[in-house]
Amino acid sequence: MNLRQKLCDPFGGLRTETADQLEQIADEFAIEFIEWCGLRTVQITKSEWANWLPNADGSLSTKELLQIFKKEKGL
């Protein structure tokens, strides 16, 4: 089940615009929470990030990490 479904199912479905807004709110909250915890960017070794971002310099923003997480979890 993806994030959109998890947000909409309790309400029996929602309009596309509402679902988009809820997903954006959830993403922003997740990013703000991890930054509040003190994690601004993550230094990842080349072998760890090579599969995600082959041209990256090893530094991933919290937003990039969230997108990777969502992709891997099918959210």
C-alpha angles and dihedrals in degrees: 000000000000127000093260091055092047090053097044105037096074088060097045090252132318138224115277092247092052092047090050091052093048092050091050091049091050092049093048091048092051091050093046091048095052090046090049087054087060101258108126099157133352126230108216125182118249093251091052097051100033092093093050106040113008093186098043123117094228096267118108125187120227088251091055090048090051091052091050090048092049092048094049093046094044092242 
